Amino acid sequence: MRLGEIIAETFAALLLICILAVVFFLGGKPFWPEHQAKMTILLPPDAMTTGSVKRSTYPNLPDTVDPKLIQPRPVPSP
């Protein structure tokens, strides 16, 4: 290759790079997506809804049971 051909190929490559850069800049979109942080606003906790409530460790059952309300267990059919 002669010196003139090397210079011509270099200028052709630079021209192609410039044309591609102009096309991308006119398109207006970046090559890769822009990273955006999602922001959340934390409100102060409400004392009435977050107050701790002591729960009993045993179930709250009645002292007496009305026998009229009790129904017999169904018998499975054979």
N, C-alpha and C positions, 0 to 999 in steps of 0.2 A: 504494500500500500504506500502510496506517496503521501507527502505531508499535506497536500491540498485536499486529498480525500479524507484524511483523519480530521482536519479542521471542519470540513463540510459535514461529516457524520456527527461531530460534537455539537455543531450549531443546530443540526436537525433534531438531535436528542433534546437539547435545551428548549427548542421551540415546541416540541411535543409536550415536555413537562410543563411549560408555561401555559399552553392551551388547556391541558388537563386541570391545572390549578385554577384557571379562570372559570372553567366550567363548574368545578366544585364550589368555588366561592359564589358564583351566581346562583347555584342551586340553593345555597343558604343552609344546608344541613351539614353537621359535622360528620367526620368519618366514623366516629364511635359515639354511643349515647352518653349524654352528660349525666353524671351521678348527682342525684338530688337526695338530700336527707328529708325524711318525713318527720315533721315536728308534731308532737302532741302536747297539749296543755294539761298539766296535772292540777286539779283543783284541790284545795285543802279538804281533808276528810271531815264529815259531819259528825260531831260528838254523839248525837242521838242515835244515829244508825250504826255507828261502829263501836259503841260501848259494849263491853263484855257482859254477858249474862251468865250467871252460874246455873248450870243445868244439874238436875238431880241425877244420881247414878242409878237409881232404881225407877221402874216404870210407875206412872201415876195411875194405880188401879183403885176401883172403889172398894170400900170395906165389905159391903154385902152385895150379893147378886140376886136378882129377882128370878126365881125358878120358872115363872111363866114366860119369860123372854127366851129361855134356852130352848133350842130346837135339837132333836136327835140327829145324830150323824147319819147321812144317807148310806144305805147298804148297796155295795156294788153288785151289779147284775152278773150272774155266772155265765 
